[in-house]
Amino acid sequence: MANVTLDAKGLKCPQPQLKMTIAISKMKPGEVIDVIANCDTFEADVRKWCERNHKVLLWMKDLGGGVKQCQVRV
């Protein structure tokens, strides 16, 4: 399985989720994407995005300074 990392720092809603959608379109089921972003609504947006797209949010953590990182299974 491939692991893809997406740096979405500096992007505002809904750009991180749009970039995630593009990235997962090139991935196979079961692969994992790591996303780092500093958008204020990133955590809530990713949770909703995972529900809508039937993806599994493995974890979400606060890296400090308004930056959050998550891992999603495609």
N, C-alpha and C positions, 0 to 999 in steps of 0.2 A: 504494500500500500504506500502511496505517495503522501507526503505531508506538504501542503502548500502554505506559505506564509504571505499574508496580505497586510501591508502597512498602510492604514487609512488615516494616519494622523494628519490633522489639518483639514480634513474633509468634514463637511457638515451634513446633517440629515437631509435627504436620504442617500447621499453619495456612498457612504460605507456599505449599505445594504445593496445598492446597485452594483458596486464593485464585487461584492460577495456573489451575487447572482451570476455575473459574468464569469467569475473564477470557477464556480462549481459546475458551470455548463461544460467545462473542459475536464472535469474529474469523474472518476468512477465511483459507484456506490461503495460505501465502506471507507473511502479515503477521508482524510481529516484536513480541515483548513484552520489555521491559526490566524486570528485577526487582532490587530492592535489599532486602537483609535482613541481620540480625545474629544469626540463629540459629546455634548452634555447628555444627550438622550440615547447614547449608544447601547447601554445595557438593556433598557426597555425595548428599544427598536430591534435588537438581535433576538430577544426572547419572542417577540411577535413574529419576526421574520422566520424563525425556526418553526413556529407553529403553522404558519401559512404554507411553508414549503416542505413540511414533514421531514425536517432535519432534527438531529439530536444535539442539543447544547450540552457538551461534556463538562465544561466549567467556564466560569467568568471570574476574573480577579482584578483587583484594583492595584495598579502599579505605582500609584501616587502621582501627584501633579495633574490630576484630571485625566490621566491615561488609564485605559482599561484594556485587558487582553482576554480573548475568549478562544475556545476551541470547539469546533462544530464538526460532527460526523455527517458526511454527505450521504 
